[in-house]
Amino acid sequence: MASVHTTELTREYAALSEHCGLIDRSERGKLALTGADAVEFLNGQVTNELLDLGPGQGRYAVFLTHKGKTLGDLRILAVGDGDSDDGTAPNELLLDTERVALQELFDMIRRFKVGYRVELHKRTLESSLLSLIGPGADEVVRAAVEDHEPTRRGGEVDGDRTRGELPEHEYDHTLASIADRPVRLIRADLGLDVLLDPAAIDGVREALETAGAVPVSEAAAEIVRVESGRPRYGIDIDENTIPQEAGLNERAVSFTKGCYVGQETVARLHYRGKPNRHLRGLRLSAPIASGAELRLGERSVGLLASTVLSPRFGPIGLALVRREAEPGATVAVGDEGATATVVELPFQ
């Protein structure tokens, strides 16, 4: 974590906090599932309910080991003819995950899809992703989007068309046109994502910048993410994390769906137990690198994960902290005399 802000980082943070920042996240892992059994199959592998998912809708979910430990998280987008609301079942699922979790997701699908009418497609290099973050994201997209009518391929209408409105609920998505190129607009936690063909990225990026989006760095975007308290797989959570520990139950877990891998552990902890750890915010006394040990008295209670220097809150971080280090507690951080106050998320 940088100990001081550069002028550029401060400018980028202001754009993200006050208007709209633009960041290229095309490196994220992307797959697609097609086939008559795609929804049924994936529903048995992930924590959230998919059987009621209609075209144009999306869900956030986690996939687990049989012991309920997290192998990765993913965003699942249901695609159908025209992405309509007429009850048509989705004929494709688009999967979007952290790059570090992509191989585990790929292997899981390939291993367990035997016997299902499901085809797996790689899409990481075939699809680009731009994220628009900030309170002005909708305004920017509205200024950049164009009417997009269905196109014809081989004499057949492909069904891709704008629905006239931006997606409202998180993970919902719709088709539109920017810079005369078809794009998929996805409602994200802090703005909107734009999924598109890599060949179109330069033109779409230019159109978004013309509409007011400010290019920002990953470092600036990380500050906003940490402030919001959203954990990131591979940094804040890993293969040793149970969803409830990371505060993911409300967003990613259904307790009314049918069986899925790891369900027994997740359900037992939810109904009968208390997690030993919780995702917490840390207000640090000084900038300190991730990985530092957190101690309450003489006892180790966790390791510092994400750390950033926020223009608003100063040095802050995220960590999975043992439950005895409750919000308001002061913990020692590392071996250099630094301390931190444990706080609820998001930072306020």
N, C-alpha and C positions, 0 to 999 in steps of 0.2 A: 504494500500500500504506500502510495506517495505521501510524503509528510507535508507537502505544500501543494497548493493549487497553481497551475499555470493559468495565464489569462485565457488561453483557448479552452481549457477544461471548464473554467467558470462560465464562459460564454455558452458552451454546450449544455451545461447544467441548467442555465437560465432558459434556454430553448426548450429543454425537456420539461421543465417545471411550469413554464408560463405559456408556451405555445405548442410547438411540435418539432421533435427531433426525428431524424431519419437515419436508420442504420441498416446495413446489409447483413442479413443473417442466413445467407444462402448455404452456409456450411452445415446447418442443422441437418440431422438425418431424416430422410423422407422415404417412405415406402407406400405401396398401394396394394389393397386386397380386392380382388374381383371374384365373381362366381356366386352361384345361388346360395351357398352356405357361408358366405363371408361374415355376415353379421352374427349368425348363430355360433360359428367357430370362435370368433374373437371375444364374444360375450362370455365364453367359458374360460377365457385366459386372463381377463383384466377385471379390475375391481369395480368398475361402474357399469350401470345398466345400459345396454345398447339395443335391446330388442324393440324399444319404443322410439328409436332414433329415426327421424325422417330426413329426406333430402333437404339440404340447406341448414341442418342442425349439426352440432358438434358436442363432444364430451371430452372431459379431461379424465384420465385414468392412470392407474399404476399396474405394472405386471410384477409378479412376486415369485419367490421360491415357494416350495411346499410348506416351508416354515414361516411364511408371511413376511419375509425380508424383501426389500425393494430391489428389483433388478433394473428398473428404469421407470420413467413416467412418459406419457405421450398424450398428444392431442389427436383426437379421432374425428374426422370430418366425413359426414355421409353425403355422397354425391348421387344424384338421380337425374333422370331426363328433365332438364330445365330447372333442376333444384326446386321443384314446385311444392306446394302445400296441399296437393290433392290426394294425399294418402299413398302415393306411389312409393314402393319400397326402394331403398337405396341400392344401386347396382354396383357401387364402388365405395370403398373406404380409403380415405387418404390418412396416412399416419405420419405424424411429425414429432420427432424426439430429439433430445440432446445427442450430439454426435457420439459422445462417449458411451451412450446406451444403445446405439444403432445395431451393433453386432449381436448383442444379447437379444434384442427384439427380433432381428432377422432369424437367428438360430432358433428361438422359441417357436416362431411361426412355422418354420420349415420342419421342425421336429414333430409338432403336434397336429399339423394339418392333414396328416395321412388319414384317408377315409372320408374327408370332407371335399366338397366341390368348391375348392378355393385355389386361386392362383395368386402368387406373390410376385410383385414387380418392384424393382429398384427405381427410386425416383430422386435420389439425392442430387445427382448431376443433371438430371433432366428437368429439375424445377429450381427456380430461384425464389428467395423470400426477402422482402423488405419490411421492416418494422417501422411504424409511425407511432411515436410515444409522446404523450402530453395532452393537455386539455384542448389543444387546437387541432388534434388529429382528424376529427370529423370534418372540420371546416376545410382543411387542406384537401382531403379526399373529395369532398363535394365540388371544390373548385377545379379539381383535375379530372374527375370522371366524365365520361361521355356516354351518350346513349349507345347501347350495345345490343343489336338485334341478333337473332339466331343466324348462324352462318350455315352454308351448305357444303357438305363433303360428299362427293359422289352422288349428288342429286338428293341427299337426305339431310334434313335439318338436324343439327347436332344438339339443339335444345339449349345451348348456352346463351343466356340473355340476362340483362339486368332486371331486378325486381323493382327498381325505382327508389328503394330506400336502403340505407346502410344497415347492416346487421345490428340488432339491438342487444341481444343477450350474448354473454361471453361464450365463445366457441361457435356461435352461429356464423354463417358465411353466405355470400351471394356472388354472382358473377357480374362483371361490369367491363367497361373498356376505358383504358387510359392510354393516351398517345396512340390511339387507333390500334391498340393491342388488347386482346382479352386478358383479364386478370380475375383472380378470386380474392374478394375482400373478406377478411376474417376478423371478427371481434375478439380483441385480446384484452388482457387485464388492464393494461395501461394505455390502450389506444386501438389501433387497427394494424393488421398485417396484410401484406399484398403478396399473394402467391402467383407466380408468372413463369413464362418460358424464359430461359436464360438469354435467348436472342433478343428479347424485348427489354432487358433490364436497363440499358442505357437511356432509351427513350422514355421509359416510365419514370426512372429516377429524375431525369431532367424536368419532366412535367410536374412531378411532385415538388421539386425544389422551386420551380416557377410559381407554384401555388402557395409557397410559403414555408415548406419544410426545410429545416436546417440540418445538414449532415453532421452527425455526432459520432464520437468514438465509443467503443465498447466500454471503456473505463467510465465515461460519463453515464452511460445507460446502466452500468452496474450500481452506481450510487443511487439512482432512483429505485432500482429493484430492491436493494437492501433496505432502503427507507420504507418501502411498502411491505417488507417482511415476507416476500415470496422466496421460498428456498429453491435452489438450483441443484438438480441432480449432478453428482460428480464433484460438487463443491460443499454444499451444506448437508446433503443426504447421500447415502451410498448403499451398498449391498448389506449393510448391517442395520439399516433403519426400517422400522415398522411404520406404516403410514400415519398412525395416530400420533406417534412421537413427533412427526414433522408437521402436525396440524393439517393433514391432508384429508381427513375423513369427510368433512363437509363438502369439499370440492371434488373428491376423486372416488369415494367409496359409497356403494349402495348396500344397504342392509336388508333389502327386500327382494333382491334378485336371486336367481338360481346359483348353483355352485360355480366356483371358479378356483383356480389354483391359489392356495394360501388362505382361503376364506376362513377356515377353522380358527387359525391363530388370530386373525383380524377381528372376527366376531367375538371370540372369547375375551379378548382384551377390552373391546368396546362395552360388552354387557356385564362383565364380571370383575374386571381388573382396572388398574391404573397404570399408565406407562411410567417406566422408571425415568424417562427423559422427556423434555419438551423443547420445541424450537423456541428460542428466546432472542430478544435483542440485547445488545450490550453497548452501553455508553462508556467508551474507553477513556481513561485519563490521558492517554497519549496514543499516537499512531503506533500500531504494532502489527507485525506480519501474521498471516493465518498460520495455524498449526500450534500456536502457543497453548500451553496447558492452563486450564482454569481451576483454581483451588478455592474451596470454602473452608477456612481454617486450614487444617492439615490434609483435608480430603480432596482428591481430584474429582471434579464434577463435570469435566468435559474438555473439549478442544475448540479453540477459536477457529471458525470456518471463514466465511466471507468477511472481509474488512475493507472499509472505504473511508475516505475523508469527505464528509458531507459539508457543503457550504452552509447548510441550515443547522445541522446537529453536531458538527465537529466529527471526531473519530468515532465510528460506530462499527458494529459487527453483528454477525449471526452465529449461533452455536446451538447444538443439541446439549442442553444442560440438565443434569440430574435434578429430580423434582425437589430435593431439599434446598436447592438454591432458588428460592422463590423470587418473583418480582419484588424489587426493592432491596434485595441482598447485594452486598458488595463482595466481589470475588477478586483474588489476586490473579494477575495475568502474566504468564511467563516468569522469567527469573531476574528481570531488571527493575522490579519495584512498581510496575504498572498495576492499576486496578481497573475494575469495571463495575458499573451498576447494572443489574439484571432488570430488564423491562419487558412489558407485554408488547406484542406487535399489532399493528405497524407502529413505527416511531411517531411520536406526537410531541 
